[in-house]
Every structure is written in structure tokens, then in C-alpha cells.
Amino acid sequence: MTLAVDVFVRDTDGEWRVLDVPEGCSDSAGFEAWRRTVWGSEAVRSLGARHLPVLAEDNLFVEADEVRGRTSI
């Protein structure tokens, strides 16, 4: 199975609306095994990543206000 990244926005009623992947782009974030071996690895954590290591244990949902103006996800 593959790990995928989807972008979502919240409608005025607070419900999620997942945006389509633009043509010519991919939503792939690697293989399922990458949850631990890459995104949850000590190397990624040592770079100061706060969100990506969550993938080692669970799905990741990041709201816009959690990344706006940030350089480290």
C-alpha cells in the first residue's frame, strides 16, 4: 500500500473538502513502510520535524494554521 498526501480545506460549515490532485502531480508520499523508516525516523526528528513523525504511529492531519509561516513540518 502507498502513503498518500491530500490537501483539504474547510467549508464554511467546518466540513472537510479534499482538493483534487493537480494534473501532472502525484499525491504519493512513499510506501506504507516509510511511516517509520523515513517520516518517523530519528533523522527526520533530528531535523526538528514536528508533524511528519506522527506518521510512524497514526495518520496525520495538519490544519492550515498549524503550518502557515512555518519552515518545519
C-alpha distance (Angstrom), angle and dihedral (degrees) to the residues before:
residue distance angle dihedral
M1 . . .
T2 3.79 . .
L3 3.75 130.9 .
A4 3.80 112.2 -124.1
V5 3.79 134.8 -163.9
D6 3.77 119.7 -147.0
V7 3.79 128.3 -177.9
F8 3.77 117.4 -138.0
V9 3.77 137.2 -176.4
R10 3.76 128.9 -162.7
D11 3.77 119.3 -117.2
T12 3.80 120.4 -135.8
D13 3.82 88.5 -91.8
G14 3.82 90.8 54.9
E15 3.80 96.1 -107.6
W16 3.80 120.2 136.8
R17 3.78 120.8 -109.2
V18 3.81 113.1 -167.8
L19 3.80 111.5 -145.2
D20 3.79 121.9 -133.6
V21 3.80 117.5 -104.9
P22 3.81 107.6 -106.8
E23 3.78 116.0 -109.1
G24 3.78 111.7 -90.5
C25 3.81 92.5 23.8
S26 3.79 131.9 100.3
D27 3.77 131.1 -139.5
S28 3.81 92.0 -154.0
A29 3.81 118.1 127.8
G30 3.78 95.1 176.5
F31 3.76 137.1 -87.2
E32 3.80 122.1 -30.0
A33 3.83 88.3 -109.9
W34 3.81 88.7 62.3
R35 3.81 89.1 75.5
R36 3.81 88.4 85.1
T37 3.79 105.4 14.3
V38 3.81 95.5 52.6
W39 3.82 117.4 6.7
G40 3.79 95.4 34.9
S41 3.79 95.2 38.2
E42 3.77 125.0 123.3
A43 3.83 88.7 -116.4
V44 3.81 91.9 60.2
R45 3.81 91.6 43.5
S46 3.83 90.4 50.5
L47 3.82 88.9 58.2
G48 3.79 88.5 62.5
A49 3.81 97.3 -105.3
R50 3.79 110.1 163.0
H51 3.79 104.0 176.9
L52 3.80 106.4 34.3
P53 3.84 95.4 60.4
V54 3.82 88.5 62.1
L55 3.81 86.3 74.5
A56 3.82 89.2 72.0
E57 3.82 88.9 72.8
D58 3.80 108.8 16.0
N59 3.79 147.2 1.3
L60 3.77 114.7 -72.0
F61 3.78 125.5 -127.1
V62 3.81 116.7 179.0
E63 3.78 120.7 -175.3
A64 3.82 119.4 -143.3
D65 3.80 93.6 -110.9
E66 3.81 89.4 57.4
V67 3.83 93.5 62.2
R68 3.77 106.3 27.4
G69 3.78 109.4 120.6
R70 3.81 92.6 1.4
T71 3.78 125.6 123.6
S72 3.82 97.7 -165.3
I73 3.77 122.8 63.8
